[in-house]
Amino acid sequence: MSYQSSSEEQMWALKEFLAKTWKIVVAIIVIGLLAYYGWSYYQSNQVKKSDETSTRYSQLLTQLDESKSDSVKELVDFAKQNNNIYGVFADLQSAKFYVEVLKDYAGAQSLLTDALTKTKSEPLQSIIHIRIARLQYQQGQYKESFESLDKVTGNAWIPYVNDVRGDVYVKLERYAEAVDAYNVALSSPSMVGSKENIKMKLNQAEYLKAKQSTETEKKSADHEAEQGTQLKKAEAEENKN
């Protein structure tokens, strides 16, 4: 069989195949084009939506006014409506306003809890857990504060965690543990901006630890003296009899 006749047979077979399947081929091409342009439209639409969300978030930040307690309302609404990173940032900024301006720690905690549901980023989650722990400390929820700190992952956060732990230990009058926690916090270079404050808290904890130790020793000595006195009285009564 010659090369030419073989080529002609192949062309004939191709024409026959196309004649039978051209509808399928056209359908595949059309579907492919629709998928391509549909995906391109979707991507373009997502970028546009993200830009609009970013712009709106920035506008709401500029509207925050510490002299107007209700200026945070729109930012809170924005956070509720956006289950994305801008929703997380809006929750964080709103919580900050609640703490610093409204002094509403429970409200701030609720916003931070909402932010946790919108991100799987471990660094962000750790920051949020630490902030929640601080708010729980402010509200006297010491057990819950420890539980929040236990959820923090990553060695980078150890000094921040121990700073809060120290505060909680002081409130619980566990001064020796507070001293240990503050020392861990101070050992990290990342705490440069907070070192003076932590040193003050450490000094106070060390003073309270020493005072507690002295009081414990005094109570122990008084208890032993009391027991000795009672024993002597009992011996004296026994000798009389």
C-alpha positions, 0 to 999 in steps of 0.5 A: 500500500502506497503512502498516498493511498494510506493518507487518502484512506485516513482523510476519508475515515476522518471525514466520515467520523466528523460527519457522524460526530460533528454535533458532539464536537461542536457541543464540546467546543461550545461547553468549553467556551462557556466554561472558560468565559463563565470562569473568567466572568466569575473571577472578574466578578469576585475581584470586583466584589472584593475591591468593593468590600475593601473600599467599604471597610476602609470607609467604615473605619474612617467613620469611627468616632470615639465621641460618638458611641453609635459610630461603630454600629455600621461596622458591626453590621458590616462584620455580620454581613461578611463571612470573609477576612474583611468580616474578621477585621471588622469584628476586631476593630469593632471589639477594640472600640467596644473595649476602649470607648464603650467599656463593654467587655461582654460585647467585645468578647461576642464580636471576637467569638464571631471573628473566630468562626470566619477564619482558619488562619492559626496566627489570627485565631491565636491573636483572637484567643489571647484577646478573648482571654484578656476580656475574660480576665477583665470580667472575672472569668478566670477559669475561662481565661485559662481555657482560651489561652490553652487554645493558642498555638505556636511558640511565638505567642508564648510570651503574650500568653504568659503575660495574661496568665500572670495577670490571672494568677495574681487575681487568684493569689497564686503569686509564685505562678504569676512570677514564673509566668511574668519571667517567661514573658520578659524573656522574649525579645518580642515583648520589648514594647511591654517590658516596663509594664511587665516588670512592674507587674513582676515586682508587684507579684514578687512582693505579694509572693514574699508577703504571702510566704511570710503570712503563711509562715506566721500562721504556721508558727502561730498554729504550732504555738497554739498547739504547744499551749494547748498541750501544756494546758492538757499536761497541767490538768493531767498533773493536777489529777 
